[in-house]
């Protein structure tokens, strides 16, 4: 019952926000609501709500995907004992996201930001096992780095007399580096990338909502909002390098992994890297456009993977899947469409967003190596998408647990709605956001390089001999890349040595001499000094003499 109620509410709000956003785009309106909470001297503590087309349309997409995930969870979490708590936590997540999106005030941002981190931790550890706990802790600690940066920013900005970031035009490199690290942790950019594939320990509806369309895009959304501050401090090259590195490493990992949900997580990571890179060249509206369409088809991809995992008796390894086109044709069709959208197949969602960005980037005077790396990433995207579809459709295996197959109308409706939006939404947004005059005309040969790289990617992934030789010659490099700077080895394995070390450390600190020396020695020493000061006050000559000796010893030790 609670699923249906929240789903209907969110769907209704989503349609209202979509209509309002269209009105705001046509009227070119911005509404600023200020609420003065506290005032002292020259400092005013205000809560500001900024309502414009970008905020409204982003909230509309968040609420639409949330409503579909709620509907999907009704069947997916049917056998769970705590499904009501699960739905409530999901709803809290949506509220945190709304709080972060509506306000340019840094206090509101930290409330939403911390809410996102904490609730995502609760959702990741939903299935209570060692793998989930490790993944949740990695996610929480990585996000805490960003939270600390945000807290430092709050205290630094306090000097400027207001916490409203949107009104600043400041040349402060330190503040912007803190802001960038904060965005990198939440959007899982290099070197904070490992938490996103690790977070796949969460239930699939969580992966669909949290780790594809809302949580990881929160950082990108803030970067879109405050991009002028970064450009003012000449940090666009730094952002470009971070985005490019994330794209390449996550794409290579997606080609080499065998876990279905992790492959989709790495593809999300690759798209986030692409958005970061494009933001460094001031393509703000185009990146926002891609952010929305990517959220639609990526959440569909996750929901389809959830159904397949259900059918396969909770098996996530793609090597055990195959011939699914005969068993679940509808799900495979949805997956194919969302995968082709990801690759940028003509007239699907990705074509209107990715191709447009790649065309726009060709108009800029960028380094030749950056273009080459960009084309390499296009090739890798096609390779991992086609590899995934090959394993799901054509791979022959003997693992048939598909007799458990159960088609459910609630799951099918939620996926169909997302599928429909994946097809229609980008065309609609393209018509709404960019007029017919706003298109780039480039050389046909340069444009064809994009499709040529896609074709090469398609050929390479079909060459079994190439795949085998690649793995043999570059085995060590592949293992290194798959470990993401060995973060995986530290966190995902149940590391016995670390556990024993922490146990012995606790034993020494809590039950040994260390407790006395660390906790009580300083207290006793200060008590002794205090007692001597008291006797000194009573004019005791001997105590006065002892007191001078104590002070002399302390000063001597400090100087030494």
Secondary structure, 3 states (H helix, E strand, C coil): CHHHHHHHHHHHHHHHHHHHHHHHHHHCCCEEEEEEEEEECCEEEEEEEEECHHHHHHHHHHHHHHHHHHHHHHHHCCCCCCHHHHHHHHHHHHHHHHHHHHCCEHHHHHHHHHHHHHHHHHHHCCCCCHHHHHHHHHHHHHHHHHHHHHHHHHHHHHHHCCCEHHHCCCCCHHHHHHHHHHHHHHCCCCCCCHHHHHHHHCCHHHHHHHHHHHHHHHHHHHHHHCHHHHHHCCCHHHHHHHHHHHHHHHHHHHHHCCEHHHHHHHHHHHHHHHHHHHHCCCCHHHHHHHHHHHHHHHHHHHHHHHHHHHHCCCCCEHHHCCCHHHHCHHHHHHHHHHHHHHHCCCCCHHHHHHHHHHHHHCCCCCCHHHHHHHHHHHHHHHHHHHHHHHHHHCCCCCCCCHHHCCCCHHHHHHHHHHHHHHHHHHHHHHHHHCCCCCCCCCCHHHHHHHHHHHHHHHHHHCCHHHHHHHHHHCHHHHHHHHCCCCHHHHHCCCCHHHHHHHHHHHHHHHHCHHHHHHHHHHHHHHHHHHHHHHHHHCCCHHHHHHHHHHHHHHHHHHHC
